[in-house]
């Protein structure tokens, strides 16, 4: 099998007209030939850090959608399903992804559970992690979110890091806002990447330490504009990643979108394509072809070096996508799950004002409020006077203080309750079992009955996302670990877009991605104020705080 077109050689940073010969899925020869062509053959795109679970799709369906946009491989952290199902979940992802022509490269989750301040479905200690790292199909130790554990030499954390070094596999970083001496100590442990830089200054400091900077632009965190100048200054140290990509966004594009934006930002073509295609392969030692003789025949064909609209995607010499259509077939899949609670009553979500400390004998004057930020994983916090009706603190739509709850899905327990601003729901509630990192049920609503109904829709379906108004309700079931579905990815994208539109148009949310934002409101390792199933948590002080009152 031979292909003739303009060949983009990222290793020698040149473009030439030539012919590529492929046999048995391997590049046999690349020859420069005279002629002209409108087409370009180039290495495929690689997402340098993504949680497949955030697409709500099993890996095989993610592959069907991603290949349309020229993605041939991913560096995938199965941390989400691992928090629900442990090693069984990691093996599920590897097995399902291995049944389709796509190059998933999974890592050994480093932080399961993410913290000791929440209830998860599994525990993966250093011995379990080391056994996973010995598997040749496990490529790295995933993002070390427990950066305090690194800074204070926690025994279990350091054993996991030592195992990765001993076995010879790279270690991913996760150090939002960690700078100065703390950053030096964190990365001196042998951690080599960070995808959590929120500002140019933070990225610059870490790049100067030799850290590989992953510029992240997904459905949740969007740091591209802040960090893209680093590609011009440190072109050898930059990669692109999505981190989390919802199905409706994945239907529109993937890493090809970031490459196009980088060009529009004034970056040089070869710097862009090395970040998007080559650097992840080299850094993680991935078995992905980059158009060298002897490589697997992984490449894309495009006639557009501005938008990178993909005409064909080839993996191991097999055509897997053509002109916007996936050629990968859907495969049957038996769900795995862990859901151990019964439906709730509305009274479970009431907040009596006597929740205040017993030494205080008058109604609380202040309540802590989480302020969600559109497009960000971090939150802000402030105190305000609560709205009180009949001895209970309730949602206040005028000030957009809405009741927020996290419900333990693994065992019966009282819901944790707080207040949150910026969702702007007018009369309704939304809930999700996609709740980083332990994937308990997260919900926010304007009154207890609607909040309860949204939560119960998740419980009845053993996972998913839901939205409830006074006269209408919608649910997208996610039966695989409560966070994914085996359904056709494009169908899921349409269903997700419909429920997302319902939340914005009928319930009034002004957030760009309300479900994605909600999913990070229990992510305790990213400050400032979050809610776990065990209570309100200060991510800066790394401790629980009281809902009522200004102090801890």
TAVENCOR-V101853 format. One record per residue. N is the residue number from 1. PHI is phi in whole degrees, -180 to 180 (* if undefined). D_LAST is the distance of its C-alpha to the last C-alpha in Angstrom with 2 decimals. Layout:
n = <N | N>
phi = <PHI | PHI>
d_last = <D_LAST | D_LAST>
//
This chain:
n = <1 | 2 | 3 | 4 | 5 | 6 | 7 | 8 | 9 | 10 | 11 | 12 | 13 | 14 | 15 | 16 | 17 | 18 | 19 | 20 | 21 | 22 | 23 | 24 | 25 | 26 | 27 | 28 | 29 | 30 | 31 | 32 | 33 | 34 | 35 | 36 | 37 | 38 | 39 | 40 | 41 | 42 | 43 | 44 | 45 | 46 | 47 | 48 | 49 | 50 | 51 | 52 | 53 | 54 | 55 | 56 | 57 | 58 | 59 | 60 | 61 | 62 | 63 | 64 | 65 | 66 | 67 | 68 | 69 | 70 | 71 | 72 | 73 | 74 | 75 | 76 | 77 | 78 | 79 | 80 | 81 | 82 | 83 | 84 | 85 | 86 | 87 | 88 | 89 | 90 | 91 | 92 | 93 | 94 | 95 | 96 | 97 | 98 | 99 | 100 | 101 | 102 | 103 | 104 | 105 | 106 | 107 | 108 | 109 | 110 | 111 | 112 | 113 | 114 | 115 | 116 | 117 | 118 | 119 | 120 | 121 | 122 | 123 | 124 | 125 | 126 | 127 | 128 | 129 | 130 | 131 | 132 | 133 | 134 | 135 | 136 | 137 | 138 | 139 | 140 | 141 | 142 | 143 | 144 | 145 | 146 | 147 | 148 | 149 | 150 | 151 | 152 | 153 | 154 | 155 | 156 | 157 | 158 | 159 | 160 | 161 | 162 | 163 | 164 | 165 | 166 | 167 | 168 | 169 | 170 | 171 | 172 | 173 | 174 | 175 | 176 | 177 | 178 | 179 | 180 | 181 | 182 | 183 | 184 | 185 | 186 | 187 | 188 | 189 | 190 | 191 | 192 | 193 | 194 | 195 | 196 | 197 | 198 | 199 | 200 | 201 | 202 | 203 | 204 | 205 | 206 | 207 | 208 | 209 | 210 | 211 | 212 | 213 | 214 | 215 | 216 | 217 | 218 | 219 | 220 | 221 | 222 | 223 | 224 | 225 | 226 | 227 | 228 | 229 | 230 | 231 | 232 | 233 | 234 | 235 | 236 | 237 | 238 | 239 | 240 | 241 | 242 | 243 | 244 | 245 | 246 | 247 | 248 | 249 | 250 | 251 | 252 | 253 | 254 | 255 | 256 | 257 | 258 | 259 | 260 | 261 | 262 | 263 | 264 | 265 | 266 | 267 | 268 | 269 | 270 | 271 | 272 | 273 | 274 | 275 | 276 | 277 | 278 | 279 | 280 | 281 | 282 | 283 | 284 | 285 | 286 | 287 | 288 | 289 | 290 | 291 | 292 | 293 | 294 | 295 | 296 | 297 | 298 | 299 | 300 | 301 | 302 | 303 | 304 | 305 | 306 | 307 | 308 | 309 | 310 | 311 | 312 | 313 | 314 | 315 | 316 | 317 | 318 | 319 | 320 | 321 | 322 | 323 | 324 | 325 | 326 | 327 | 328 | 329 | 330 | 331 | 332 | 333 | 334 | 335 | 336 | 337 | 338 | 339 | 340 | 341 | 342 | 343 | 344 | 345 | 346 | 347 | 348 | 349 | 350 | 351 | 352 | 353 | 354 | 355 | 356 | 357 | 358 | 359 | 360 | 361 | 362 | 363 | 364 | 365 | 366 | 367 | 368 | 369 | 370 | 371 | 372 | 373 | 374 | 375 | 376 | 377 | 378 | 379 | 380 | 381 | 382 | 383 | 384 | 385 | 386 | 387 | 388 | 389 | 390 | 391 | 392 | 393 | 394 | 395 | 396 | 397 | 398 | 399 | 400 | 401 | 402 | 403 | 404 | 405 | 406 | 407 | 408 | 409 | 410 | 411 | 412 | 413 | 414 | 415 | 416 | 417 | 418 | 419 | 420 | 421 | 422 | 423 | 424 | 425 | 426 | 427 | 428 | 429 | 430 | 431 | 432 | 433 | 434 | 435 | 436 | 437 | 438 | 439 | 440 | 441 | 442 | 443 | 444 | 445 | 446 | 447 | 448 | 449 | 450 | 451 | 452 | 453 | 454 | 455 | 456 | 457 | 458 | 459 | 460 | 461 | 462 | 463 | 464 | 465 | 466 | 467 | 468 | 469 | 470 | 471 | 472 | 473 | 474 | 475 | 476 | 477 | 478 | 479 | 480 | 481 | 482 | 483 | 484 | 485 | 486 | 487 | 488 | 489 | 490 | 491 | 492 | 493 | 494 | 495 | 496 | 497 | 498 | 499 | 500 | 501 | 502 | 503 | 504 | 505 | 506 | 507 | 508 | 509 | 510 | 511 | 512 | 513 | 514 | 515 | 516 | 517 | 518 | 519 | 520 | 521 | 522 | 523 | 524 | 525 | 526 | 527 | 528 | 529 | 530 | 531 | 532 | 533 | 534 | 535 | 536 | 537 | 538 | 539 | 540 | 541 | 542 | 543 | 544 | 545 | 546 | 547 | 548 | 549 | 550 | 551 | 552>
phi = <* | -126 | -129 | -121 | -173 | -78 | -101 | -97 | -98 | -75 | -73 | -104 | 52 | -148 | -122 | -145 | -79 | -164 | -127 | -112 | -108 | -127 | -137 | 52 | 77 | -121 | -73 | -91 | -158 | -133 | -124 | -79 | -134 | -71 | 133 | -134 | -159 | -89 | -96 | -125 | -104 | -143 | -60 | -75 | -79 | -130 | -80 | -78 | -167 | -150 | -95 | -55 | -58 | -69 | -76 | 68 | -115 | -67 | -52 | -61 | -78 | -58 | -61 | -58 | -82 | -69 | -64 | -59 | -98 | 88 | -80 | -109 | -162 | -139 | -101 | -112 | -102 | -84 | -58 | -67 | -69 | -64 | -68 | -95 | -121 | 68 | -60 | -56 | -68 | -62 | -64 | -59 | -63 | -65 | -68 | -66 | -66 | -74 | -92 | -128 | -77 | -156 | -107 | -80 | -129 | -88 | -115 | -89 | -59 | -93 | -135 | -126 | -73 | -63 | -144 | -91 | -103 | -150 | -98 | -116 | -94 | -157 | -130 | -119 | -82 | -63 | -67 | -64 | -63 | -63 | -62 | -64 | -62 | -73 | -71 | -63 | -90 | -104 | -102 | -168 | -92 | -73 | -45 | -82 | -72 | -81 | -66 | -61 | -64 | -71 | -64 | -107 | 56 | -58 | -59 | -65 | -60 | -69 | -66 | -65 | -64 | -63 | -63 | -63 | -63 | -63 | -85 | 86 | -121 | -67 | -122 | -84 | -103 | -159 | -140 | -65 | 75 | -84 | -136 | 62 | -63 | -63 | -64 | -60 | -69 | -60 | -78 | -66 | -72 | 99 | -81 | -115 | -134 | -152 | -111 | -108 | -75 | -101 | -127 | -61 | -62 | -66 | -63 | -63 | -60 | -73 | -62 | -67 | -83 | 92 | -73 | -78 | -98 | -96 | -79 | -106 | -148 | -128 | -80 | -108 | -77 | -131 | -117 | -59 | -61 | -71 | -104 | -60 | -58 | -65 | -65 | -74 | -88 | -132 | -60 | -82 | -114 | -114 | -134 | -112 | -150 | -105 | 69 | -139 | -136 | -73 | -63 | -68 | -72 | -64 | -64 | -91 | 169 | -144 | -66 | -57 | -65 | -70 | -62 | -64 | -65 | -63 | -63 | -65 | -83 | 96 | -77 | -78 | -53 | -69 | -62 | -64 | -72 | -65 | -66 | -86 | -126 | -96 | -60 | -62 | -63 | -72 | -66 | -95 | 65 | -83 | -81 | -115 | -72 | -127 | 65 | -123 | -61 | 94 | -78 | -58 | -82 | -109 | -164 | -128 | -119 | -142 | -114 | -140 | -94 | -111 | -99 | 58 | -69 | -96 | -85 | -145 | -123 | -119 | -133 | 52 | 75 | -110 | -73 | -113 | -156 | -149 | 49 | 82 | -126 | -77 | -105 | -88 | -80 | -67 | -122 | -67 | -153 | -93 | -66 | -119 | -162 | -148 | -144 | -127 | -130 | -102 | -63 | -104 | -105 | -58 | -63 | -67 | -103 | -76 | -118 | -69 | -68 | -78 | -70 | -61 | -55 | -64 | -75 | -98 | -106 | -124 | -56 | -64 | -89 | -139 | -136 | -77 | -126 | -84 | -107 | -73 | -116 | -61 | 77 | -129 | -88 | -75 | -127 | -113 | -142 | -156 | -114 | -154 | -76 | -78 | -87 | -118 | -131 | 54 | 83 | -124 | -79 | -130 | -62 | -126 | -67 | -63 | -100 | 60 | -99 | -107 | -69 | -126 | -136 | -123 | -113 | -61 | -92 | -93 | -159 | -66 | -162 | -63 | -64 | -83 | -134 | -158 | -128 | -141 | -116 | 100 | -83 | 58 | -68 | -99 | -163 | 168 | -153 | -130 | -144 | -153 | -95 | -85 | -139 | -62 | -109 | -91 | 58 | -76 | -88 | -109 | -151 | -140 | -162 | -89 | -153 | -67 | -69 | -69 | -60 | -63 | -64 | -62 | -64 | -67 | -62 | -68 | -64 | -62 | -96 | 54 | 127 | 126 | -129 | -143 | -144 | -132 | -114 | -61 | -128 | -153 | -142 | -135 | -146 | -115 | -66 | -131 | -79 | -88 | 59 | 78 | -130 | -139 | -132 | -92 | -69 | -54 | -60 | -70 | -66 | -64 | -59 | -67 | -65 | -66 | -61 | -68 | -71 | -63 | -65 | -60 | -65 | -80 | -84 | -99 | -96 | 98 | -63 | -102 | -73 | -66 | -141 | -59 | -71 | -66 | -62 | -58 | -64 | -102 | -79 | -116 | -85 | -70 | -79 | -116 | -69 | -110 | -120 | -134 | -128 | -103 | -68 | -103 | 143 | -74 | -131 | -89 | -73 | -83 | -80 | 56 | -157 | -73 | -132 | -76 | -68 | -92 | 92 | -87 | -88 | -77>
d_last = <68.06 | 68.11 | 66.11 | 67.34 | 65.08 | 63.33 | 61.31 | 58.03 | 57.89 | 54.40 | 55.44 | 58.20 | 56.61 | 59.69 | 61.00 | 64.53 | 66.76 | 67.34 | 67.76 | 65.45 | 67.03 | 65.01 | 66.17 | 64.31 | 61.02 | 61.38 | 62.29 | 65.79 | 66.73 | 65.70 | 68.64 | 68.97 | 71.61 | 73.21 | 72.33 | 69.77 | 67.14 | 64.48 | 62.26 | 59.87 | 58.96 | 55.65 | 53.13 | 50.68 | 47.06 | 44.32 | 40.66 | 38.94 | 35.70 | 35.29 | 33.71 | 36.73 | 34.66 | 33.07 | 36.57 | 36.44 | 39.82 | 41.14 | 42.40 | 46.01 | 45.25 | 43.06 | 46.10 | 48.41 | 46.43 | 45.52 | 49.10 | 50.33 | 48.43 | 49.86 | 47.04 | 48.66 | 45.70 | 41.97 | 39.59 | 37.55 | 34.28 | 34.36 | 30.69 | 30.08 | 32.75 | 32.02 | 28.54 | 30.40 | 33.68 | 33.46 | 36.72 | 38.66 | 36.92 | 37.73 | 41.33 | 41.53 | 40.71 | 43.23 | 45.92 | 45.58 | 45.44 | 48.40 | 50.62 | 50.93 | 52.36 | 49.16 | 47.50 | 44.03 | 42.56 | 39.66 | 37.33 | 35.66 | 32.00 | 29.87 | 26.51 | 27.02 | 24.50 | 22.58 | 19.51 | 18.83 | 15.91 | 18.40 | 21.78 | 24.83 | 28.50 | 29.54 | 28.90 | 31.04 | 31.01 | 32.91 | 36.16 | 36.08 | 35.25 | 38.09 | 40.55 | 39.71 | 40.14 | 43.62 | 44.68 | 46.77 | 45.46 | 41.89 | 41.75 | 38.46 | 35.01 | 32.70 | 29.75 | 27.62 | 24.21 | 22.51 | 22.83 | 20.33 | 22.79 | 25.61 | 24.11 | 23.34 | 26.56 | 25.30 | 28.43 | 28.64 | 27.87 | 30.53 | 33.01 | 32.85 | 33.41 | 36.22 | 37.85 | 38.02 | 39.61 | 41.99 | 43.12 | 43.36 | 41.05 | 38.79 | 35.00 | 33.04 | 29.95 | 26.67 | 24.82 | 23.27 | 22.45 | 23.39 | 25.74 | 27.29 | 27.58 | 25.13 | 27.49 | 30.47 | 29.20 | 28.15 | 31.57 | 33.45 | 32.68 | 35.32 | 33.25 | 35.53 | 34.09 | 31.14 | 30.94 | 27.41 | 28.36 | 27.28 | 29.07 | 32.49 | 31.20 | 29.07 | 32.07 | 34.44 | 32.59 | 32.53 | 36.13 | 37.23 | 35.86 | 38.25 | 35.74 | 37.22 | 35.41 | 35.37 | 35.43 | 33.64 | 34.59 | 33.99 | 33.03 | 29.32 | 28.70 | 31.40 | 31.66 | 35.47 | 36.00 | 33.57 | 34.99 | 38.67 | 39.84 | 39.04 | 41.91 | 44.34 | 43.00 | 42.36 | 44.61 | 44.90 | 41.14 | 40.17 | 40.09 | 39.17 | 36.93 | 35.53 | 32.67 | 32.47 | 35.44 | 35.80 | 39.35 | 40.34 | 39.48 | 41.29 | 44.33 | 44.51 | 44.16 | 42.46 | 42.77 | 45.98 | 43.94 | 42.03 | 45.34 | 46.82 | 43.92 | 44.12 | 47.81 | 47.20 | 44.74 | 47.64 | 47.10 | 50.24 | 51.49 | 51.66 | 48.22 | 46.85 | 48.78 | 47.97 | 44.24 | 44.78 | 47.38 | 48.05 | 45.01 | 43.15 | 46.40 | 46.88 | 43.34 | 42.86 | 46.55 | 46.99 | 50.39 | 50.61 | 53.76 | 53.74 | 57.46 | 59.02 | 62.10 | 61.11 | 57.76 | 56.88 | 58.09 | 54.73 | 55.15 | 55.10 | 57.79 | 57.07 | 59.17 | 56.24 | 54.55 | 52.49 | 50.66 | 51.49 | 52.73 | 53.80 | 57.30 | 57.11 | 54.69 | 56.25 | 54.64 | 56.86 | 59.83 | 58.95 | 58.54 | 55.21 | 54.75 | 57.20 | 56.98 | 53.67 | 54.45 | 53.14 | 55.89 | 53.58 | 54.03 | 51.22 | 51.11 | 50.39 | 47.17 | 45.89 | 42.17 | 39.78 | 36.58 | 33.97 | 32.71 | 32.15 | 30.82 | 32.54 | 32.04 | 29.32 | 29.66 | 28.15 | 26.54 | 24.26 | 22.44 | 21.82 | 18.41 | 18.99 | 16.97 | 16.80 | 14.14 | 11.77 | 11.01 | 14.62 | 14.45 | 14.35 | 17.93 | 18.18 | 17.47 | 14.12 | 14.75 | 12.42 | 11.44 | 10.08 | 13.36 | 14.63 | 17.69 | 20.31 | 22.84 | 26.46 | 27.94 | 24.83 | 22.67 | 19.74 | 17.55 | 15.88 | 12.92 | 12.78 | 11.98 | 15.00 | 16.50 | 17.18 | 20.79 | 21.55 | 24.86 | 26.11 | 22.77 | 21.21 | 19.00 | 21.45 | 22.28 | 23.37 | 26.17 | 26.92 | 23.65 | 23.53 | 20.25 | 21.32 | 20.03 | 19.23 | 19.56 | 19.96 | 22.53 | 23.40 | 27.08 | 27.91 | 27.42 | 26.88 | 23.26 | 21.33 | 20.27 | 16.68 | 16.10 | 14.47 | 16.10 | 17.80 | 20.11 | 23.39 | 25.23 | 27.23 | 28.62 | 30.74 | 31.75 | 30.99 | 28.76 | 28.82 | 27.85 | 28.31 | 28.50 | 28.47 | 24.76 | 24.05 | 23.90 | 24.23 | 25.98 | 24.49 | 25.15 | 23.22 | 24.09 | 23.44 | 25.49 | 26.43 | 26.84 | 26.33 | 30.00 | 30.36 | 27.11 | 28.43 | 31.82 | 30.57 | 28.70 | 31.80 | 34.07 | 32.23 | 32.48 | 36.15 | 37.02 | 34.99 | 33.33 | 33.72 | 32.45 | 33.02 | 33.09 | 33.80 | 35.14 | 36.71 | 40.10 | 39.68 | 37.77 | 38.08 | 37.09 | 37.78 | 37.93 | 36.89 | 38.33 | 38.06 | 34.80 | 33.48 | 33.23 | 36.88 | 40.27 | 43.80 | 45.24 | 47.06 | 44.70 | 46.37 | 46.18 | 42.47 | 42.06 | 43.85 | 41.81 | 38.55 | 39.84 | 40.82 | 37.48 | 35.73 | 38.20 | 37.62 | 33.88 | 34.67 | 37.85 | 37.39 | 33.65 | 33.00 | 30.56 | 30.97 | 29.51 | 32.16 | 31.13 | 28.79 | 29.05 | 28.54 | 25.44 | 24.10 | 24.89 | 22.39 | 19.33 | 18.45 | 19.36 | 16.30 | 18.18 | 18.43 | 15.48 | 13.68 | 11.93 | 13.85 | 14.33 | 15.96 | 17.92 | 15.31 | 12.33 | 10.15 | 9.87 | 8.90 | 12.45 | 12.24 | 9.82 | 11.42 | 8.84 | 7.69 | 4.71 | 5.77 | 8.68 | 9.07 | 7.78 | 6.91 | 3.79 | 0.00>
//
